[in-house]
Amino acid sequence: MIVSFTIWSMISPMAQDISALYNLSATQVSILVAVPTILGSIMRIPLGILSDKYSGRKVYTLTMLFLIIPLIGASFADSYGWMLFYAFFIGMGGTTFAIAITYVSGWYPKEKQGLVLGIAGVGNIGTAVAGFIIPVIVATYSIDWAFRILAIAIAIMAVIFYFGTSDREQSGQKTLKSALEPLKHQQTWMLSLFYFLTFGVFVALGLYLPTLLQDLYDLTSVDAGQRAAIFVVIATFIRPLGGMIADKFDPKKLLTVVFLVIAACAAIIAFTTGNVILFTVFCLTIAIFSGMGNGVVFKLVPMVSQGNTGAVTGIVGAAGGLGGFFPPIVLGVFKDMTGGYYLGFILLALFSLACLWVNLRRQKLVK
């Protein structure tokens, strides 16, 4: 998952290099950065269902092998349009989240799901790996070779994964109707809303921070990528802690704290973007609490519909991925319209307060 997520997140750290190559506007850059999240989000639903029905090991391996095609294609792209086309299919790297959670969940009892799925979710660290290595590869070699090197890496990883893992028995008789049964549960939609925020802000800032930092503070692509990677590292490694705490305490109360803190930090950032120290402090605070929120939400996912963990994971995971798609575009549009990013962070604060309201209105998160 780390290798897959590195591929899923690789466009952002070199977005400014691509922008200089094709003379792109802020909106065009934001669309390029965000477009991999579309397929990486939507396809989590069918791949989660397929992982429930068939072999998670085979689905995972085939997904990784598929990524080789758009990576090689992008290495030969000669226009913004072709780069956008291949970036869309590179988004398949993000679908591995649903496969991984489904694959791992079946091996452990429900009292350990929070911690175990939090550990599996550490694969999100691939976003940080991209921030660290992609600018260096581009600076040392080229944009083209960044794609080719990762194509080689995912091919090797697919072989290692297929021959180095085993599968639990799958229910090949599961119908599409039964797989989509979780859509009837209100809890599925509520967890999707919450994950749209917690994972969405993780993805959005993880992907767009390099661009944001370079634009606001004139940092180099390497420096900005490494600073953004710190955000991702913190959010990723706090995730298992969030799941572990949710194993022991009331998830609803934990989410109340998460939503309050994210709302407060986003509101403060909206009016302090000129101060790099305050911007850093409150961004890292969001990293801590969004990561914790991710762990709490996925502690609850396997409890929504027994036997349909892949379907619920796909639905909730898709919502989280889409939560990462819209903010970069919104930030880019606001930048072109107003010259600043403050409106984007105000919207984040308001959405977090909306999630807080929904959470407080519900008496139980799962049956």
Phi, psi and chi 1 to 4 in degrees:
 res  aa     phi    psi   chi1   chi2   chi3   chi4
   1 MET       -  -34.2 -172.9  172.7  161.2      -
   2 ILE   -61.1  -45.5  -68.8  174.2      -      -
   3 VAL   -65.2  -43.3 -179.9      -      -      -
   4 SER   -62.7  -42.4  -61.1      -      -      -
   5 PHE   -72.3  -27.8  -97.8   59.2      -      -
   6 THR   -62.0  -42.6  -60.6      -      -      -
   7 ILE   -66.0  -46.0  -68.2  169.6      -      -
   8 TRP   -56.2  -33.4 -169.3   40.5      -      -
   9 SER  -103.4    6.1  -50.6      -      -      -
  10 MET   -73.8  -22.3   70.0  179.3  -61.3      -
  11 ILE   -66.2  -42.4  -61.8  -65.6      -      -
  12 SER   -57.1  -50.3  176.1      -      -      -
  13 PRO   -62.2  -20.5  -21.5   33.7      -      -
  14 MET  -113.9   16.1   58.5 -179.9  175.5      -
  15 ALA   -60.9  -39.2      -      -      -      -
  16 GLN   -69.0  -32.1  -67.4  -56.5  -52.6      -
  17 ASP   -67.7  -41.0  -62.0  -73.1      -      -
  18 ILE   -67.4  -38.0  -63.6  174.5      -      -
  19 SER   -60.6  -44.3  175.6      -      -      -
  20 ALA   -66.1  -33.7      -      -      -      -
  21 LEU   -67.1  -39.1 -174.1   63.0      -      -
  22 TYR  -112.2    5.1  -61.1  119.8      -      -
  23 ASN    56.0   61.2 -167.3   27.2      -      -
  24 LEU   -93.1  154.4  -53.4  179.6      -      -
  25 SER   -82.9  170.3   67.5      -      -      -
  26 ALA   -61.3  -38.2      -      -      -      -
  27 THR   -66.4  -42.5  -60.5      -      -      -
  28 GLN   -62.9  -40.0  -73.0  176.5  -50.9      -
  29 VAL   -64.0  -44.6  171.5      -      -      -
  30 SER   -64.4  -36.5   65.0      -      -      -
  31 ILE   -66.4  -43.1  -68.6  173.0      -      -
  32 LEU   -61.3  -42.0 -179.3   63.9      -      -
  33 VAL   -66.4  -37.3  168.1      -      -      -
  34 ALA   -85.0  -26.4      -      -      -      -
  35 VAL   -61.2  -32.1   77.0      -      -      -
  36 PRO   -62.7  -23.7  -24.7   35.7      -      -
  37 THR   -72.4  -19.5   64.5      -      -      -
  38 ILE   -63.8  -60.6  -60.6  174.8      -      -
  39 LEU   -67.2  -37.5 -161.4   63.5      -      -
  40 GLY   -64.4  -18.6      -      -      -      -
  41 SER   -95.5  -54.4  -57.9      -      -      -
  42 ILE   -62.3  -41.1  -64.0  172.8      -      -
  43 MET   -73.6   -7.6  -72.4  -60.3  -67.5      -
  44 ARG   -63.7  -30.1  -71.4 -179.1  179.3 -171.8
  45 ILE   -67.6  -57.4  -61.9  175.2      -      -
  46 PRO   -64.2  -35.8   19.7  -31.4      -      -
  47 LEU   -72.0  -31.4  -70.8 -177.3      -      -
  48 GLY   -65.3  -42.7      -      -      -      -
  49 ILE   -64.3  -44.4  -67.1  172.2      -      -
  50 LEU   -62.9  -34.3  -71.1  172.8      -      -
  51 SER   -69.2  -32.3  -63.1      -      -      -
  52 ASP   -67.8  -41.5  -92.3  -23.6      -      -
  53 LYS   -81.5  -40.6 -175.0  176.5  175.6   65.5
  54 TYR  -118.8 -157.6  -58.8  111.9      -      -
  55 SER   -81.0  117.4  164.8      -      -      -
  56 GLY   -60.0  -32.3      -      -      -      -
  57 ARG   -64.2  -43.9  174.4  165.0  152.2  -99.6
  58 LYS   -71.6  -41.5  -68.0  176.7 -177.8  176.1
  59 VAL   -61.5  -42.6  173.4      -      -      -
  60 TYR   -63.6  -46.7 -147.0  146.8      -      -
  61 THR   -62.3  -45.9  -57.9      -      -      -
  62 LEU   -63.2  -37.0  -70.8  172.2      -      -
  63 THR   -63.7  -43.8  -57.8      -      -      -
  64 MET   -64.6  -40.8  -71.6 -169.6  -77.0      -
  65 LEU   -65.4  -36.0  -70.0  174.8      -      -
  66 PHE   -60.2  -36.0  171.4   82.8      -      -
  67 LEU   -60.5  -23.0  -74.9  169.0      -      -
  68 ILE   -60.6  -35.9  -62.6  172.0      -      -
  69 ILE   -63.3  -56.3  -59.8  171.5      -      -
  70 PRO   -67.5  -27.8   22.6  -33.5      -      -
  71 LEU   -65.2  -45.9  -74.1  169.6      -      -
  72 ILE   -66.3  -40.2  -64.4  -60.5      -      -
  73 GLY   -60.4  -44.5      -      -      -      -
  74 ALA   -63.7  -29.9      -      -      -      -
  75 SER   -68.9  -16.0   73.0      -      -      -
  76 PHE  -110.9    5.8  -68.8  100.9      -      -
  77 ALA   -62.9  139.3      -      -      -      -
  78 ASP  -126.1   16.8   56.9    2.6      -      -
  79 SER  -156.5  164.4   67.9      -      -      -
  80 TYR   -61.8  -39.6  174.1   67.7      -      -
  81 GLY   -60.6  -45.8      -      -      -      -
  82 TRP   -68.3  -37.1  -82.3  113.6      -      -
  83 MET   -63.7  -41.3 -172.4   63.0   73.2      -
  84 LEU   -63.0  -40.7 -157.3   60.5      -      -
  85 PHE   -60.9  -50.0  174.0   80.4      -      -
  86 TYR   -72.4  -31.7  -71.2  116.0      -      -
  87 ALA   -61.1  -36.0      -      -      -      -
  88 PHE   -58.3  -46.4  176.0   74.9      -      -
  89 PHE   -79.1  -23.3  -71.1  101.6      -      -
  90 ILE   -61.8  -23.6  -77.2  172.5      -      -
  91 GLY   -58.3  -18.0      -      -      -      -
  92 MET   -58.7  -21.3  -78.3  -65.8  -72.1      -
  93 GLY   -59.7  -31.5      -      -      -      -
  94 GLY   -73.0  -18.4      -      -      -      -
  95 THR   -70.6  -19.6   66.0      -      -      -
  96 THR   -64.0  -17.1   56.7      -      -      -
  97 PHE   -60.6  -48.7  173.7   81.7      -      -
  98 ALA   -63.7  -38.9      -      -      -      -
  99 ILE   -66.3  -44.3  -51.5  170.3      -      -
 100 ALA   -63.5  -46.8      -      -      -      -
 101 ILE   -63.2  -43.0  -65.7  -62.8      -      -
 102 THR   -63.0  -44.8  -54.3      -      -      -
 103 TYR   -62.8  -45.9  176.7   71.4      -      -
 104 VAL   -74.6  -38.7  170.9      -      -      -
 105 SER   -57.2  -37.8  175.8      -      -      -
 106 GLY   -66.3  -13.6      -      -      -      -
 107 TRP   -91.5   -8.0  -66.3   90.9      -      -
 108 TYR  -131.1  150.8  -63.4   91.9      -      -
 109 PRO   -71.9  161.5   26.7  -35.2      -      -
 110 LYS   -64.0  -27.6   67.6  176.9 -176.4  178.6
 111 GLU   -71.3   -9.6   59.7  -91.3   17.3      -
 112 LYS  -113.7    3.7  -66.8 -174.7  177.5 -179.7
 113 GLN   -61.3  -40.5  -68.3  -72.7  -40.7      -
 114 GLY   -58.0  -50.8      -      -      -      -
 115 LEU   -68.5  -46.1  175.0   59.8      -      -
 116 VAL   -63.6  -45.7  167.2      -      -      -
 117 LEU   -71.4  -27.2  -62.6 -175.1      -      -
 118 GLY   -65.3  -40.8      -      -      -      -
 119 ILE   -65.3  -43.7  -67.0  171.5      -      -
 120 ALA   -59.7  -37.1      -      -      -      -
 121 GLY   -67.8  -11.5      -      -      -      -
 122 VAL   -62.1  -15.6  168.6      -      -      -
 123 GLY   -57.0  -19.5      -      -      -      -
 124 ASN   -58.1  -17.5  -68.5  -25.7      -      -
 125 ILE   -60.8  -14.5 -160.3   68.7      -      -
 126 GLY   -57.2  -29.8      -      -      -      -
 127 THR   -62.7  -38.8  -55.7      -      -      -
 128 ALA   -71.4  -39.5      -      -      -      -
 129 VAL   -58.2  -41.3  173.6      -      -      -
 130 ALA   -60.5  -42.6      -      -      -      -
 131 GLY   -62.6  -34.6      -      -      -      -
 132 PHE   -78.3  -45.3  -81.5  117.8      -      -
 133 ILE   -96.2  -30.5   70.7  169.1      -      -
 134 ILE   -63.8  -47.5  -64.6  -58.4      -      -
 135 PRO   -59.9  -34.8  -23.5   35.2      -      -
 136 VAL   -68.3  -43.8  175.4      -      -      -
 137 ILE   -62.8  -43.6  -66.2  174.2      -      -
 138 VAL   -63.2  -42.8  170.6      -      -      -
 139 ALA   -67.9  -35.3      -      -      -      -
 140 THR   -81.5  -41.5  -54.5      -      -      -
 141 TYR  -114.2  -90.2  -60.2  102.7      -      -
 142 SER  -172.1  170.9   66.1      -      -      -
 143 ILE   -60.7  -42.8  -67.3  173.8      -      -
 144 ASP   -58.7  -43.8  -64.6  -16.5      -      -
 145 TRP   -74.6  -20.5  -88.5  103.6      -      -
 146 ALA   -62.3  -43.0      -      -      -      -
 147 PHE   -67.1  -42.5  -68.9  111.5      -      -
 148 ARG   -67.7  -39.8  -67.7  165.8 -170.1  163.1
 149 ILE   -63.6  -40.8  -71.6  170.9      -      -
 150 LEU   -72.8  -26.8  -73.3 -172.4      -      -
 151 ALA   -64.0  -41.8      -      -      -      -
 152 ILE   -64.8  -42.7  -64.8  169.8      -      -
 153 ALA   -62.3  -43.4      -      -      -      -
 154 ILE   -72.5  -29.9 -161.5   66.5      -      -
 155 ALA   -65.0  -44.0      -      -      -      -
 156 ILE   -64.1  -42.1  -66.2  171.6      -      -
 157 MET   -65.3  -37.3 -166.9   65.4 -114.6      -
 158 ALA   -61.7  -42.1      -      -      -      -
 159 VAL   -65.7  -46.0  173.0      -      -      -
 160 ILE   -60.8  -43.5  -67.2  173.0      -      -
 161 PHE   -66.1  -45.6 -179.9   79.6      -      -
 162 TYR   -64.3  -42.8 -176.1   77.5      -      -
 163 PHE   -89.1   -9.2  -69.3  103.3      -      -
 164 GLY  -106.0    3.3      -      -      -      -
 165 THR  -129.7  169.7   59.9      -      -      -
 166 SER  -132.9  171.5   57.9      -      -      -
 167 ASP  -122.5  148.1 -104.2  -40.2      -      -
 168 ARG   -78.3  162.2  -70.2  175.3   62.6   86.4
 169 GLU   -65.9  132.4 -174.9  176.2  -12.4      -
 170 GLN  -103.5  156.2  -57.3  -66.2  -43.6      -
 171 SER   -94.2   87.7  175.1      -      -      -
 172 GLY   -69.0  -10.0      -      -      -      -
 173 GLN   -89.5   -2.4  -59.5  -57.0  -47.6      -
 174 LYS   -62.5  133.0 -178.2  172.6  -68.4 -172.5
 175 THR   -91.2  163.2   64.1      -      -      -
 176 LEU   -62.8  -37.7  179.7   60.4      -      -
 177 LYS   -60.2  -45.6 -178.7  179.2  178.8 -179.4
 178 SER   -69.5  -32.9   65.2      -      -      -
 179 ALA   -66.9  -31.6      -      -      -      -
 180 LEU   -91.8    3.5  -65.2  177.6      -      -
 181 GLU   -55.6  -34.8 -173.2  -97.3  -15.0      -
 182 PRO   -59.2  -20.1  -26.6   35.9      -      -
 183 LEU   -64.3  -19.0  -70.3  171.5      -      -
 184 LYS   -78.5  -16.6  -62.4 -172.0  -60.2 -175.8
 185 HIS   -86.6  129.2  -63.2  -54.5      -      -
 186 GLN   -61.5  -32.7 -170.8  177.5   35.6      -
 187 GLN   -62.2  -34.5  -68.7   86.4   -5.7      -
 188 THR   -60.5  -45.5  -58.5      -      -      -
 189 TRP   -70.4  -35.0  -64.9  104.0      -      -
 190 MET   -68.9  -44.1 -176.4  170.4   55.9      -
 191 LEU   -65.1  -32.8  -68.2  177.1      -      -
 192 SER   -63.8  -41.3  -64.6      -      -      -
 193 LEU   -61.5  -46.0  174.9   69.8      -      -
 194 PHE   -65.8  -38.8  -65.1  164.6      -      -
 195 TYR   -74.7  -28.0 -155.3   58.7      -      -
 196 PHE   -56.2  -37.4 -174.4   92.3      -      -
 197 LEU   -79.2  -58.2  171.9   65.5      -      -
 198 THR   -66.8  -47.1   60.2      -      -      -
 199 PHE   -79.1  -31.7 -170.6   70.9      -      -
 200 GLY   -60.4  -45.0      -      -      -      -
 201 VAL   -69.4  -32.2   73.4      -      -      -
 202 PHE   -62.9  -49.2  163.4   79.5      -      -
 203 VAL   -66.8  -46.9  172.4      -      -      -
 204 ALA   -60.3  -49.4      -      -      -      -
 205 LEU   -72.6  -36.6  -71.3  179.1      -      -
 206 GLY   -60.1  -38.6      -      -      -      -
 207 LEU   -82.2  -37.9  -67.8  178.0      -      -
 208 TYR   -97.8  -14.1 -157.5   65.7      -      -
 209 LEU   -57.7  -40.5  -91.7  178.9      -      -
 210 PRO   -56.9  -44.1  -26.9   36.3      -      -
 211 THR   -65.9  -43.6  -60.2      -      -      -
 212 LEU   -62.1  -46.2 -157.9   61.2      -      -
 213 LEU   -66.9  -38.9  -69.2  169.4      -      -
 214 GLN   -66.6  -38.3  -71.7  176.8   76.0      -
 215 ASP   -73.6  -42.3 -171.2   35.7      -      -
 216 LEU   -78.3  -38.4  -72.1  173.3      -      -
 217 TYR  -123.7   11.6  -50.7  114.5      -      -
 218 ASP    54.8   39.9  -64.9  -37.1      -      -
 219 LEU   -81.8  158.8  -57.8 -180.0      -      -
 220 THR   -73.9  162.5   65.1      -      -      -
 221 SER   -63.3  -35.7   60.1      -      -      -
 222 VAL   -67.2  -46.5  173.6      -      -      -
 223 ASP   -63.6  -46.4 -170.3    7.6      -      -
 224 ALA   -64.0  -40.4      -      -      -      -
 225 GLY   -63.4  -39.6      -      -      -      -
 226 GLN   -71.2  -36.7  -69.0  176.1  -13.9      -
 227 ARG   -66.4  -41.8  -71.6  172.5 -175.8 -111.5
 228 ALA   -65.1  -34.3      -      -      -      -
 229 ALA   -64.1  -32.9      -      -      -      -
 230 ILE   -62.4  -41.7  -66.9  172.2      -      -
 231 PHE   -56.5  -47.0  173.4   93.7      -      -
 232 VAL   -66.6  -41.5  175.2      -      -      -
 233 VAL   -59.5  -46.6  168.6      -      -      -
 234 ILE   -63.0  -49.7  -68.6  173.7      -      -
 235 ALA   -61.9  -35.2      -      -      -      -
 236 THR   -72.2  -47.9  -61.7      -      -      -
 237 PHE   -78.8  -13.1  -77.6  104.1      -      -
 238 ILE   -83.3  -16.6 -153.6   73.6      -      -
 239 ARG   -59.1  -48.5 -178.2  175.1 -177.0  140.3
 240 PRO   -60.1  -33.8  -22.9   34.3      -      -
 241 LEU   -64.2  -41.7  177.0   62.0      -      -
 242 GLY   -60.4  -42.8      -      -      -      -
 243 GLY   -65.9  -40.0      -      -      -      -
 244 MET   -65.9  -41.3 -174.9  171.5   63.2      -
 245 ILE   -65.5  -38.1  -66.1  174.0      -      -
 246 ALA   -68.0  -22.2      -      -      -      -
 247 ASP   -67.0  -23.8  -77.6  -25.4      -      -
 248 LYS  -112.4  -25.0  -59.2 -179.8 -178.1  -63.0
 249 PHE  -124.3  173.3  -61.3  101.1      -      -
 250 ASP   -68.9  113.7 -176.8   -2.6      -      -
 251 PRO   -59.2  -34.2  -23.8   34.7      -      -
 252 LYS   -61.4  -43.7  178.1 -178.0  175.5 -178.4
 253 LYS   -67.7  -36.9  -67.2  179.4 -179.9  177.6
 254 LEU   -63.3  -42.7  -66.6  174.5      -      -
 255 LEU   -67.5  -32.1  -72.3  173.4      -      -
 256 THR   -58.5  -45.4  -64.5      -      -      -
 257 VAL   -64.5  -43.6  175.1      -      -      -
 258 VAL   -58.2  -48.2  166.7      -      -      -
 259 PHE   -67.0  -39.0  -61.8  148.8      -      -
 260 LEU   -62.7  -46.2  -83.6  172.6      -      -
 261 VAL   -66.4  -44.0  172.7      -      -      -
 262 ILE   -61.8  -41.5  -67.6  177.1      -      -
 263 ALA   -62.1  -45.5      -      -      -      -
 264 ALA   -63.8  -45.2      -      -      -      -
 265 CYS   -65.2  -42.9  -70.3      -      -      -
 266 ALA   -62.4  -40.0      -      -      -      -
 267 ALA   -64.3  -40.4      -      -      -      -
 268 ILE   -68.0  -44.0  -66.1  170.8      -      -
 269 ILE   -59.8  -36.2  -70.4  173.4      -      -
 270 ALA   -54.7  -31.8      -      -      -      -
 271 PHE  -111.1    9.2  -60.9  102.2      -      -
 272 THR  -131.4   24.3   58.4      -      -      -
 273 THR   -65.1  -16.6   52.1      -      -      -
 274 GLY   -78.0  -12.3      -      -      -      -
 275 ASN  -109.6  108.7 -172.1  -46.6      -      -
 276 VAL   -65.5  -30.8   66.6      -      -      -
 277 ILE   -69.4  -49.2  -65.0  176.6      -      -
 278 LEU   -64.6  -40.6  -70.1  177.3      -      -
 279 PHE   -58.1  -44.5 -177.8   85.7      -      -
 280 THR   -64.9  -46.9  -59.0      -      -      -
 281 VAL   -59.4  -48.2  168.3      -      -      -
 282 PHE   -78.0  -27.6  -70.9  106.7      -      -
 283 CYS   -66.0  -42.0  -91.5      -      -      -
 284 LEU   -69.2  -30.7  -65.9 -177.8      -      -
 285 THR   -66.5  -41.1  -56.7      -      -      -
 286 ILE   -61.1  -38.9  -72.0  177.6      -      -
 287 ALA   -58.0  -44.7      -      -      -      -
 288 ILE   -62.4  -48.6  -67.4  170.3      -      -
 289 PHE   -81.9  -28.3  -77.5   87.9      -      -
 290 SER   -69.8  -39.8   64.6      -      -      -
 291 GLY   -62.4  -42.7      -      -      -      -
 292 MET   -63.6  -42.0 -172.3  172.7  -63.8      -
 293 GLY   -61.3  -37.9      -      -      -      -
 294 ASN   -60.6  -42.9  -69.2  -25.5      -      -
 295 GLY   -65.0  -40.0      -      -      -      -
 296 VAL   -66.0  -45.7  174.8      -      -      -
 297 VAL   -60.4  -45.2  169.3      -      -      -
 298 PHE   -80.3  -10.1  -97.0   87.3      -      -
 299 LYS   -63.5  -33.9  151.2   68.9  179.5  178.2
 300 LEU   -87.1  -22.3  -60.3  168.0      -      -
 301 VAL   -56.2  -48.5  162.3      -      -      -
 302 PRO   -66.0  -12.1  -21.1   34.4      -      -
 303 MET   -90.9   -9.1  -57.3  178.4 -171.4      -
 304 VAL   -70.7  -47.0  172.7      -      -      -
 305 SER  -147.8  102.8  178.6      -      -      -
 306 GLN   -60.2  133.8  -63.8  -61.2  -38.0      -
 307 GLY    86.8   -6.8      -      -      -      -
 308 ASN  -124.0   34.1  -80.1  -43.3      -      -
 309 THR   -58.3  -39.2  -60.0      -      -      -
 310 GLY   -63.0  -41.6      -      -      -      -
 311 ALA   -65.6  -46.6      -      -      -      -
 312 VAL   -63.9  -43.0 -178.8      -      -      -
 313 THR   -59.5  -43.5  -62.8      -      -      -
 314 GLY   -62.6  -43.5      -      -      -      -
 315 ILE   -66.8  -51.5  -64.8  164.7      -      -
 316 VAL   -66.3  -41.4  176.0      -      -      -
 317 GLY   -63.7  -37.2      -      -      -      -
 318 ALA   -63.4  -41.1      -      -      -      -
 319 ALA   -61.4  -41.9      -      -      -      -
 320 GLY   -64.3  -42.1      -      -      -      -
 321 GLY   -63.3  -42.0      -      -      -      -
 322 LEU   -65.3  -30.5  -70.4  174.5      -      -
 323 GLY   -63.1  -24.0      -      -      -      -
 324 GLY   -89.8  -12.6      -      -      -      -
 325 PHE   -78.6  -46.0  169.2   71.6      -      -
 326 PHE   -72.9  -42.1  -66.5  104.3      -      -
 327 PRO   -57.0  -44.5  -28.1   37.3      -      -
 328 PRO   -58.9  -39.8  -25.6   35.9      -      -
 329 ILE   -66.5  -43.3  -66.0  178.1      -      -
 330 VAL   -60.2  -44.3  170.2      -      -      -
 331 LEU   -62.5  -42.4  -72.7  169.9      -      -
 332 GLY   -64.2  -41.9      -      -      -      -
 333 VAL   -64.5  -46.0  170.9      -      -      -
 334 PHE   -62.1  -36.3  -77.9  154.4      -      -
 335 LYS   -62.9  -45.2  169.0   62.8  171.9  155.2
 336 ASP   -67.4  -32.9  -76.8  -21.0      -      -
 337 MET   -82.2  -42.0  -70.6  174.4   57.6      -
 338 THR  -114.9  -14.0   68.0      -      -      -
 339 GLY    84.9    2.6      -      -      -      -
 340 GLY  -146.4  177.0      -      -      -      -
 341 TYR  -113.7    3.5  -61.7  100.3      -      -
 342 TYR   -62.2  -34.2   62.3   94.8      -      -
 343 LEU   -64.8  -34.4  -74.0  176.5      -      -
 344 GLY   -62.7  -41.9      -      -      -      -
 345 PHE   -73.6  -30.0  -74.1  100.5      -      -
 346 ILE   -64.6  -42.0  -70.4  174.5      -      -
 347 LEU   -62.4  -38.2  -73.9  176.9      -      -
 348 LEU   -62.0  -43.0  171.9   59.2      -      -
 349 ALA   -61.9  -43.3      -      -      -      -
 350 LEU   -66.8  -39.4  -67.6  174.7      -      -
 351 PHE   -67.6  -37.4 -174.2   70.5      -      -
 352 SER   -63.2  -39.3 -172.1      -      -      -
 353 LEU   -66.6  -33.9  -70.1  175.3      -      -
 354 ALA   -64.7  -41.4      -      -      -      -
 355 CYS   -64.4  -37.5  -71.1      -      -      -
 356 LEU   -60.5  -43.8  173.5   64.4      -      -
 357 TRP   -62.5  -44.8  179.2   78.6      -      -
 358 VAL   -62.2  -42.6  171.8      -      -      -
 359 ASN   -62.3  -41.8 -174.2   43.1      -      -
 360 LEU   -72.6  -26.0  -67.5  176.3      -      -
 361 ARG   -75.7  -24.6  -68.4  -88.9  -62.9  178.7
 362 ARG   -89.8  134.8  -69.4  -68.6  -58.9  160.2
 363 GLN   -82.2  -33.4  -65.1  -57.9  -51.9      -
 364 LYS  -136.9  140.8  -66.9 -166.6  -58.7 -178.5
 365 LEU   -83.5  -33.7  -70.5  173.9      -      -
 366 VAL  -138.2  158.6  -67.4      -      -      -
 367 LYS   -68.1      -  -67.1  179.8  179.3  178.5
